[in-house]
Amino acid sequence: MTGKAMFWFIMMFLPFVFYVDFWQWNTVNPIVFGWIPWHVFYQILLNLAMVVIFGMFCKYHWPKNPFQD
């Protein structure tokens, strides 16, 4: 596996590892923006980070035209 492929593998794998937040179970406080529990806000941030990472992957690593010879 090349260094570039390993970089993208790690970038895609880390959010899945951080997705399970063992330290926030059974907690409601603190509340973010007055109504969102922290663990829900945490999941939203991870999803947004994954969207950005996948967008960067598509822009910089995806083949320009995979059907071209």
PDB file of N, CA, C and O in Angstrom:
ATOM      1  N   MET A   1       0.847  -1.174   0.000  1.00  0.00           N
ATOM      2  CA  MET A   1       0.000   0.000   0.000  1.00  0.00           C
ATOM      3  C   MET A   1       0.890   1.234   0.000  1.00  0.00           C
ATOM      4  O   MET A   1       1.833   1.337   0.786  1.00  0.00           O
ATOM      5  N   THR A   2       0.581   2.161  -0.885  1.00  0.00           N
ATOM      6  CA  THR A   2       1.394   3.365  -0.986  1.00  0.00           C
ATOM      7  C   THR A   2       1.112   4.295   0.189  1.00  0.00           C
ATOM      8  O   THR A   2       0.139   4.120   0.924  1.00  0.00           O
ATOM      9  N   GLY A   3       1.972   5.272   0.346  1.00  0.00           N
ATOM     10  CA  GLY A   3       1.809   6.238   1.423  1.00  0.00           C
ATOM     11  C   GLY A   3       0.538   7.055   1.282  1.00  0.00           C
ATOM     12  O   GLY A   3      -0.126   7.368   2.271  1.00  0.00           O
ATOM     13  N   LYS A   4       0.203   7.402   0.035  1.00  0.00           N
ATOM     14  CA  LYS A   4      -1.009   8.179  -0.211  1.00  0.00           C
ATOM     15  C   LYS A   4      -2.255   7.365   0.122  1.00  0.00           C
ATOM     16  O   LYS A   4      -3.198   7.887   0.716  1.00  0.00           O
ATOM     17  N   ALA A   5      -2.261   6.102  -0.255  1.00  0.00           N
ATOM     18  CA  ALA A   5      -3.398   5.229   0.063  1.00  0.00           C
ATOM     19  C   ALA A   5      -3.503   5.005   1.571  1.00  0.00           C
ATOM     20  O   ALA A   5      -4.608   4.974   2.112  1.00  0.00           O
ATOM     21  N   MET A   6      -2.382   4.851   2.245  1.00  0.00           N
ATOM     22  CA  MET A   6      -2.389   4.668   3.693  1.00  0.00           C
ATOM     23  C   MET A   6      -2.925   5.918   4.399  1.00  0.00           C
ATOM     24  O   MET A   6      -3.681   5.808   5.365  1.00  0.00           O
ATOM     25  N   PHE A   7      -2.539   7.093   3.925  1.00  0.00           N
ATOM     26  CA  PHE A   7      -3.045   8.348   4.484  1.00  0.00           C
ATOM     27  C   PHE A   7      -4.559   8.412   4.397  1.00  0.00           C
ATOM     28  O   PHE A   7      -5.221   8.749   5.378  1.00  0.00           O
ATOM     29  N   TRP A   8      -5.120   8.091   3.228  1.00  0.00           N
ATOM     30  CA  TRP A   8      -6.575   8.156   3.057  1.00  0.00           C
ATOM     31  C   TRP A   8      -7.276   7.066   3.848  1.00  0.00           C
ATOM     32  O   TRP A   8      -8.386   7.277   4.336  1.00  0.00           O
ATOM     33  N   PHE A   9      -6.653   5.910   3.983  1.00  0.00           N
ATOM     34  CA  PHE A   9      -7.229   4.854   4.807  1.00  0.00           C
ATOM     35  C   PHE A   9      -7.351   5.319   6.255  1.00  0.00           C
ATOM     36  O   PHE A   9      -8.391   5.133   6.888  1.00  0.00           O
ATOM     37  N   ILE A  10      -6.291   5.920   6.774  1.00  0.00           N
ATOM     38  CA  ILE A  10      -6.313   6.418   8.152  1.00  0.00           C
ATOM     39  C   ILE A  10      -7.336   7.532   8.305  1.00  0.00           C
ATOM     40  O   ILE A  10      -8.069   7.571   9.293  1.00  0.00           O
ATOM     41  N   MET A  11      -7.391   8.441   7.332  1.00  0.00           N
ATOM     42  CA  MET A  11      -8.347   9.550   7.397  1.00  0.00           C
ATOM     43  C   MET A  11      -9.793   9.053   7.377  1.00  0.00           C
ATOM     44  O   MET A  11     -10.660   9.664   8.001  1.00  0.00           O
ATOM     45  N   MET A  12     -10.063   7.959   6.673  1.00  0.00           N
ATOM     46  CA  MET A  12     -11.418   7.408   6.634  1.00  0.00           C
ATOM     47  C   MET A  12     -11.704   6.538   7.859  1.00  0.00           C
ATOM     48  O   MET A  12     -12.852   6.446   8.295  1.00  0.00           O
ATOM     49  N   PHE A  13     -10.686   5.906   8.412  1.00  0.00           N
ATOM     50  CA  PHE A  13     -10.882   4.971   9.513  1.00  0.00           C
ATOM     51  C   PHE A  13     -11.026   5.670  10.864  1.00  0.00           C
ATOM     52  O   PHE A  13     -11.818   5.226  11.695  1.00  0.00           O
ATOM     53  N   LEU A  14     -10.291   6.737  11.101  1.00  0.00           N
ATOM     54  CA  LEU A  14     -10.313   7.403  12.404  1.00  0.00           C
ATOM     55  C   LEU A  14     -11.702   7.900  12.823  1.00  0.00           C
ATOM     56  O   LEU A  14     -12.073   7.697  13.978  1.00  0.00           O
ATOM     57  N   PRO A  15     -12.483   8.536  11.955  1.00  0.00           N
ATOM     58  CA  PRO A  15     -13.821   8.945  12.414  1.00  0.00           C
ATOM     59  C   PRO A  15     -14.698   7.770  12.855  1.00  0.00           C
ATOM     60  O   PRO A  15     -15.525   7.922  13.753  1.00  0.00           O
ATOM     61  N   PHE A  16     -14.525   6.608  12.234  1.00  0.00           N
ATOM     62  CA  PHE A  16     -15.290   5.446  12.670  1.00  0.00           C
ATOM     63  C   PHE A  16     -14.843   4.987  14.054  1.00  0.00           C
ATOM     64  O   PHE A  16     -15.667   4.538  14.851  1.00  0.00           O
ATOM     65  N   VAL A  17     -13.554   5.093  14.345  1.00  0.00           N
ATOM     66  CA  VAL A  17     -13.058   4.731  15.673  1.00  0.00           C
ATOM     67  C   VAL A  17     -13.595   5.708  16.713  1.00  0.00           C
ATOM     68  O   VAL A  17     -14.010   5.296  17.796  1.00  0.00           O
ATOM     69  N   PHE A  18     -13.588   6.997  16.391  1.00  0.00           N
ATOM     70  CA  PHE A  18     -14.063   8.014  17.326  1.00  0.00           C
ATOM     71  C   PHE A  18     -15.579   8.099  17.398  1.00  0.00           C
ATOM     72  O   PHE A  18     -16.116   8.809  18.248  1.00  0.00           O
ATOM     73  N   TYR A  19     -16.283   7.384  16.515  1.00  0.00           N
ATOM     74  CA  TYR A  19     -17.739   7.485  16.472  1.00  0.00           C
ATOM     75  C   TYR A  19     -18.386   6.930  17.735  1.00  0.00           C
ATOM     76  O   TYR A  19     -19.408   7.451  18.181  1.00  0.00           O
ATOM     77  N   VAL A  20     -17.812   5.890  18.312  1.00  0.00           N
ATOM     78  CA  VAL A  20     -18.339   5.334  19.557  1.00  0.00           C
ATOM     79  C   VAL A  20     -17.664   6.078  20.701  1.00  0.00           C
ATOM     80  O   VAL A  20     -16.471   5.910  20.952  1.00  0.00           O
ATOM     81  N   ASP A  21     -18.444   6.902  21.389  1.00  0.00           N
ATOM     82  CA  ASP A  21     -17.885   7.716  22.474  1.00  0.00           C
ATOM     83  C   ASP A  21     -18.205   7.058  23.816  1.00  0.00           C
ATOM     84  O   ASP A  21     -19.249   7.320  24.414  1.00  0.00           O
ATOM     85  N   PHE A  22     -17.305   6.213  24.271  1.00  0.00           N
ATOM     86  CA  PHE A  22     -17.501   5.475  25.517  1.00  0.00           C
ATOM     87  C   PHE A  22     -17.569   6.401  26.727  1.00  0.00           C
ATOM     88  O   PHE A  22     -18.180   6.037  27.731  1.00  0.00           O
ATOM     89  N   TRP A  23     -16.970   7.569  26.666  1.00  0.00           N
ATOM     90  CA  TRP A  23     -16.892   8.464  27.809  1.00  0.00           C
ATOM     91  C   TRP A  23     -18.137   9.329  27.974  1.00  0.00           C
ATOM     92  O   TRP A  23     -18.252  10.016  28.989  1.00  0.00           O
ATOM     93  N   GLN A  24     -19.065   9.329  27.037  1.00  0.00           N
ATOM     94  CA  GLN A  24     -20.259  10.165  27.139  1.00  0.00           C
ATOM     95  C   GLN A  24     -21.532   9.373  27.434  1.00  0.00           C
ATOM     96  O   GLN A  24     -22.618   9.951  27.459  1.00  0.00           O
ATOM     97  N   TRP A  25     -21.424   8.095  27.652  1.00  0.00           N
ATOM     98  CA  TRP A  25     -22.623   7.301  27.916  1.00  0.00           C
ATOM     99  C   TRP A  25     -23.268   7.744  29.217  1.00  0.00           C
ATOM    100  O   TRP A  25     -22.568   8.073  30.174  1.00  0.00           O
ATOM    101  N   ASN A  26     -24.595   7.755  29.263  1.00  0.00           N
ATOM    102  CA  ASN A  26     -25.398   8.078  30.451  1.00  0.00           C
ATOM    103  C   ASN A  26     -25.189   9.499  30.945  1.00  0.00           C
ATOM    104  O   ASN A  26     -25.384   9.774  32.129  1.00  0.00           O
ATOM    105  N   THR A  27     -24.800  10.401  30.067  1.00  0.00           N
ATOM    106  CA  THR A  27     -24.678  11.807  30.457  1.00  0.00           C
ATOM    107  C   THR A  27     -25.529  12.667  29.529  1.00  0.00           C
ATOM    108  O   THR A  27     -25.615  12.413  28.328  1.00  0.00           O
ATOM    109  N   VAL A  28     -26.145  13.676  30.100  1.00  0.00           N
ATOM    110  CA  VAL A  28     -26.935  14.610  29.318  1.00  0.00           C
ATOM    111  C   VAL A  28     -26.254  15.968  29.303  1.00  0.00           C
ATOM    112  O   VAL A  28     -26.330  16.688  28.307  1.00  0.00           O
ATOM    113  N   ASN A  29     -25.597  16.323  30.379  1.00  0.00           N
ATOM    114  CA  ASN A  29     -24.916  17.617  30.474  1.00  0.00           C
ATOM    115  C   ASN A  29     -23.504  17.478  29.972  1.00  0.00           C
ATOM    116  O   ASN A  29     -22.934  16.396  30.116  1.00  0.00           O
ATOM    117  N   PRO A  30     -22.913  18.465  29.409  1.00  0.00           N
ATOM    118  CA  PRO A  30     -23.427  19.811  29.186  1.00  0.00           C
ATOM    119  C   PRO A  30     -24.331  19.879  27.957  1.00  0.00           C
ATOM    120  O   PRO A  30     -24.254  19.044  27.055  1.00  0.00           O
ATOM    121  N   ILE A  31     -25.163  20.867  27.951  1.00  0.00           N
ATOM    122  CA  ILE A  31     -26.053  21.134  26.832  1.00  0.00           C
ATOM    123  C   ILE A  31     -25.383  22.178  25.938  1.00  0.00           C
ATOM    124  O   ILE A  31     -24.894  23.196  26.429  1.00  0.00           O
ATOM    125  N   VAL A  32     -25.360  21.924  24.618  1.00  0.00           N
ATOM    126  CA  VAL A  32     -24.752  22.840  23.652  1.00  0.00           C
ATOM    127  C   VAL A  32     -25.861  23.648  22.994  1.00  0.00           C
ATOM    128  O   VAL A  32     -26.887  23.090  22.605  1.00  0.00           O
ATOM    129  N   PHE A  33     -25.665  24.941  22.868  1.00  0.00           N
ATOM    130  CA  PHE A  33     -26.636  25.859  22.276  1.00  0.00           C
ATOM    131  C   PHE A  33     -27.970  25.857  23.018  1.00  0.00           C
ATOM    132  O   PHE A  33     -28.992  26.252  22.458  1.00  0.00           O
ATOM    133  N   GLY A  34     -27.964  25.419  24.261  1.00  0.00           N
ATOM    134  CA  GLY A  34     -29.155  25.465  25.083  1.00  0.00           C
ATOM    135  C   GLY A  34     -30.135  24.324  24.900  1.00  0.00           C
ATOM    136  O   GLY A  34     -31.110  24.244  25.648  1.00  0.00           O
ATOM    137  N   TRP A  35     -29.919  23.431  23.930  1.00  0.00           N
ATOM    138  CA  TRP A  35     -30.899  22.356  23.734  1.00  0.00           C
ATOM    139  C   TRP A  35     -30.331  21.063  23.175  1.00  0.00           C
ATOM    140  O   TRP A  35     -31.037  20.054  23.168  1.00  0.00           O
ATOM    141  N   ILE A  36     -29.089  21.044  22.706  1.00  0.00           N
ATOM    142  CA  ILE A  36     -28.506  19.825  22.141  1.00  0.00           C
ATOM    143  C   ILE A  36     -27.596  19.181  23.187  1.00  0.00           C
ATOM    144  O   ILE A  36     -26.650  19.817  23.651  1.00  0.00           O
ATOM    145  N   PRO A  37     -27.869  17.926  23.566  1.00  0.00           N
ATOM    146  CA  PRO A  37     -26.934  17.226  24.464  1.00  0.00           C
ATOM    147  C   PRO A  37     -25.566  17.083  23.798  1.00  0.00           C
ATOM    148  O   PRO A  37     -25.470  16.987  22.574  1.00  0.00           O
ATOM    149  N   TRP A  38     -24.526  17.069  24.600  1.00  0.00           N
ATOM    150  CA  TRP A  38     -23.161  17.054  24.078  1.00  0.00           C
ATOM    151  C   TRP A  38     -22.900  15.852  23.174  1.00  0.00           C
ATOM    152  O   TRP A  38     -22.249  15.991  22.139  1.00  0.00           O
ATOM    153  N   HIS A  39     -23.397  14.674  23.550  1.00  0.00           N
ATOM    154  CA  HIS A  39     -23.100  13.484  22.751  1.00  0.00           C
ATOM    155  C   HIS A  39     -23.764  13.557  21.373  1.00  0.00           C
ATOM    156  O   HIS A  39     -23.233  12.998  20.414  1.00  0.00           O
ATOM    157  N   VAL A  40     -24.902  14.225  21.252  1.00  0.00           N
ATOM    158  CA  VAL A  40     -25.529  14.403  19.942  1.00  0.00           C
ATOM    159  C   VAL A  40     -24.717  15.394  19.109  1.00  0.00           C
ATOM    160  O   VAL A  40     -24.497  15.173  17.918  1.00  0.00           O
ATOM    161  N   PHE A  41     -24.273  16.481  19.733  1.00  0.00           N
ATOM    162  CA  PHE A  41     -23.439  17.472  19.046  1.00  0.00           C
ATOM    163  C   PHE A  41     -22.128  16.837  18.581  1.00  0.00           C
ATOM    164  O   PHE A  41     -21.632  17.145  17.497  1.00  0.00           O
ATOM    165  N   TYR A  42     -21.580  15.960  19.397  1.00  0.00           N
ATOM    166  CA  TYR A  42     -20.352  15.234  19.055  1.00  0.00           C
ATOM    167  C   TYR A  42     -20.563  14.389  17.791  1.00  0.00           C
ATOM    168  O   TYR A  42     -19.708  14.367  16.906  1.00  0.00           O
ATOM    169  N   GLN A  43     -21.696  13.702  17.712  1.00  0.00           N
ATOM    170  CA  GLN A  43     -21.996  12.882  16.533  1.00  0.00           C
ATOM    171  C   GLN A  43     -22.175  13.755  15.290  1.00  0.00           C
ATOM    172  O   GLN A  43     -21.747  13.374  14.201  1.00  0.00           O
ATOM    173  N   ILE A  44     -22.796  14.911  15.443  1.00  0.00           N
ATOM    174  CA  ILE A  44     -22.963  15.838  14.318  1.00  0.00           C
ATOM    175  C   ILE A  44     -21.607  16.304  13.813  1.00  0.00           C
ATOM    176  O   ILE A  44     -21.372  16.339  12.605  1.00  0.00           O
ATOM    177  N   LEU A  45     -20.710  16.662  14.731  1.00  0.00           N
ATOM    178  CA  LEU A  45     -19.365  17.105  14.328  1.00  0.00           C
ATOM    179  C   LEU A  45     -18.604  16.003  13.602  1.00  0.00           C
ATOM    180  O   LEU A  45     -17.926  16.270  12.610  1.00  0.00           O
ATOM    181  N   LEU A  46     -18.707  14.772  14.083  1.00  0.00           N
ATOM    182  CA  LEU A  46     -18.024  13.667  13.409  1.00  0.00           C
ATOM    183  C   LEU A  46     -18.593  13.422  12.020  1.00  0.00           C
ATOM    184  O   LEU A  46     -17.841  13.135  11.089  1.00  0.00           O
ATOM    185  N   ASN A  47     -19.902  13.531  11.866  1.00  0.00           N
ATOM    186  CA  ASN A  47     -20.502  13.356  10.544  1.00  0.00           C
ATOM    187  C   ASN A  47     -20.064  14.456   9.591  1.00  0.00           C
ATOM    188  O   ASN A  47     -19.776  14.182   8.426  1.00  0.00           O
ATOM    189  N   LEU A  48     -20.010  15.689  10.064  1.00  0.00           N
ATOM    190  CA  LEU A  48     -19.533  16.784   9.219  1.00  0.00           C
ATOM    191  C   LEU A  48     -18.064  16.591   8.849  1.00  0.00           C
ATOM    192  O   LEU A  48     -17.669  16.866   7.716  1.00  0.00           O
ATOM    193  N   ALA A  49     -17.258  16.122   9.795  1.00  0.00           N
ATOM    194  CA  ALA A  49     -15.845  15.854   9.502  1.00  0.00           C
ATOM    195  C   ALA A  49     -15.722  14.764   8.446  1.00  0.00           C
ATOM    196  O   ALA A  49     -14.866  14.855   7.566  1.00  0.00           O
ATOM    197  N   MET A  50     -16.555  13.744   8.519  1.00  0.00           N
ATOM    198  CA  MET A  50     -16.498  12.659   7.531  1.00  0.00           C
ATOM    199  C   MET A  50     -16.906  13.163   6.151  1.00  0.00           C
ATOM    200  O   MET A  50     -16.337  12.733   5.148  1.00  0.00           O
ATOM    201  N   VAL A  51     -17.880  14.066   6.082  1.00  0.00           N
ATOM    202  CA  VAL A  51     -18.282  14.647   4.802  1.00  0.00           C
ATOM    203  C   VAL A  51     -17.117  15.425   4.187  1.00  0.00           C
ATOM    204  O   VAL A  51     -16.856  15.311   2.989  1.00  0.00           O
ATOM    205  N   VAL A  52     -16.422  16.210   5.002  1.00  0.00           N
ATOM    206  CA  VAL A  52     -15.276  16.984   4.513  1.00  0.00           C
ATOM    207  C   VAL A  52     -14.153  16.058   4.056  1.00  0.00           C
ATOM    208  O   VAL A  52     -13.562  16.277   2.999  1.00  0.00           O
ATOM    209  N   ILE A  53     -13.855  15.030   4.842  1.00  0.00           N
ATOM    210  CA  ILE A  53     -12.795  14.085   4.479  1.00  0.00           C
ATOM    211  C   ILE A  53     -13.132  13.368   3.180  1.00  0.00           C
ATOM    212  O   ILE A  53     -12.275  13.232   2.306  1.00  0.00           O
ATOM    213  N   PHE A  54     -14.377  12.907   3.044  1.00  0.00           N
ATOM    214  CA  PHE A  54     -14.747  12.202   1.823  1.00  0.00           C
ATOM    215  C   PHE A  54     -14.745  13.147   0.622  1.00  0.00           C
ATOM    216  O   PHE A  54     -14.367  12.742  -0.477  1.00  0.00           O
ATOM    217  N   GLY A  55     -15.160  14.392   0.815  1.00  0.00           N
ATOM    218  CA  GLY A  55     -15.091  15.370  -0.275  1.00  0.00           C
ATOM    219  C   GLY A  55     -13.666  15.612  -0.725  1.00  0.00           C
ATOM    220  O   GLY A  55     -13.400  15.705  -1.923  1.00  0.00           O
ATOM    221  N   MET A  56     -12.734  15.716   0.234  1.00  0.00           N
ATOM    222  CA  MET A  56     -11.328  15.900  -0.113  1.00  0.00           C
ATOM    223  C   MET A  56     -10.782  14.656  -0.812  1.00  0.00           C
ATOM    224  O   MET A  56      -9.989  14.762  -1.748  1.00  0.00           O
ATOM    225  N   PHE A  57     -11.208  13.479  -0.357  1.00  0.00           N
ATOM    226  CA  PHE A  57     -10.785  12.240  -1.003  1.00  0.00           C
ATOM    227  C   PHE A  57     -11.238  12.208  -2.460  1.00  0.00           C
ATOM    228  O   PHE A  57     -10.463  11.864  -3.352  1.00  0.00           O
ATOM    229  N   CYS A  58     -12.495  12.569  -2.692  1.00  0.00           N
ATOM    230  CA  CYS A  58     -13.022  12.556  -4.061  1.00  0.00           C
ATOM    231  C   CYS A  58     -12.306  13.575  -4.942  1.00  0.00           C
ATOM    232  O   CYS A  58     -12.080  13.322  -6.125  1.00  0.00           O
ATOM    233  N   LYS A  59     -11.953  14.707  -4.381  1.00  0.00           N
ATOM    234  CA  LYS A  59     -11.301  15.754  -5.170  1.00  0.00           C
ATOM    235  C   LYS A  59      -9.846  15.424  -5.477  1.00  0.00           C
ATOM    236  O   LYS A  59      -9.392  15.646  -6.599  1.00  0.00           O
ATOM    237  N   TYR A  60      -9.109  14.900  -4.509  1.00  0.00           N
ATOM    238  CA  TYR A  60      -7.662  14.744  -4.678  1.00  0.00           C
ATOM    239  C   TYR A  60      -7.186  13.322  -4.991  1.00  0.00           C
ATOM    240  O   TYR A  60      -6.085  13.157  -5.517  1.00  0.00           O
ATOM    241  N   HIS A  61      -7.971  12.307  -4.689  1.00  0.00           N
ATOM    242  CA  HIS A  61      -7.475  10.944  -4.865  1.00  0.00           C
ATOM    243  C   HIS A  61      -8.289  10.136  -5.867  1.00  0.00           C
ATOM    244  O   HIS A  61      -7.775   9.166  -6.423  1.00  0.00           O
ATOM    245  N   TRP A  62      -9.514  10.497  -6.108  1.00  0.00           N
ATOM    246  CA  TRP A  62     -10.367   9.748  -7.022  1.00  0.00           C
ATOM    247  C   TRP A  62      -9.835   9.899  -8.437  1.00  0.00           C
ATOM    248  O   TRP A  62      -9.399  10.989  -8.807  1.00  0.00           O
ATOM    249  N   PRO A  63      -9.856   8.842  -9.242  1.00  0.00           N
ATOM    250  CA  PRO A  63      -9.382   8.960 -10.621  1.00  0.00           C
ATOM    251  C   PRO A  63     -10.207  10.000 -11.398  1.00  0.00           C
ATOM    252  O   PRO A  63     -11.411  10.136 -11.183  1.00  0.00           O
ATOM    253  N   LYS A  64      -9.544  10.723 -12.295  1.00  0.00           N
ATOM    254  CA  LYS A  64     -10.223  11.771 -13.068  1.00  0.00           C
ATOM    255  C   LYS A  64     -11.331  11.185 -13.939  1.00  0.00           C
ATOM    256  O   LYS A  64     -12.448  11.702 -13.953  1.00  0.00           O
ATOM    257  N   ASN A  65     -11.030  10.110 -14.663  1.00  0.00           N
ATOM    258  CA  ASN A  65     -12.020   9.445 -15.481  1.00  0.00           C
ATOM    259  C   ASN A  65     -11.758   7.938 -15.403  1.00  0.00           C
ATOM    260  O   ASN A  65     -10.920   7.421 -16.142  1.00  0.00           O
ATOM    261  N   PRO A  66     -12.465   7.229 -14.516  1.00  0.00           N
ATOM    262  CA  PRO A  66     -12.157   5.820 -14.334  1.00  0.00           C
ATOM    263  C   PRO A  66     -12.497   4.944 -15.540  1.00  0.00           C
ATOM    264  O   PRO A  66     -12.050   3.798 -15.599  1.00  0.00           O
ATOM    265  N   PHE A  67     -13.269   5.445 -16.500  1.00  0.00           N
ATOM    266  CA  PHE A  67     -13.672   4.641 -17.657  1.00  0.00           C
ATOM    267  C   PHE A  67     -12.789   4.887 -18.873  1.00  0.00           C
ATOM    268  O   PHE A  67     -12.994   4.280 -19.924  1.00  0.00           O
ATOM    269  N   GLN A  68     -11.811   5.773 -18.733  1.00  0.00           N
ATOM    270  CA  GLN A  68     -10.913   6.073 -19.828  1.00  0.00           C
ATOM    271  C   GLN A  68      -9.761   5.060 -19.850  1.00  0.00           C
ATOM    272  O   GLN A  68      -9.256   4.671 -18.798  1.00  0.00           O
ATOM    273  N   ASP A  69      -9.357   4.645 -21.025  1.00  0.00           N
ATOM    274  CA  ASP A  69      -8.270   3.666 -21.144  1.00  0.00           C
ATOM    275  C   ASP A  69      -6.947   4.266 -20.839  1.00  0.00           C
ATOM    276  O   ASP A  69      -5.929   3.576 -20.894  1.00  0.00           O
TER     277      ASP A  69
END
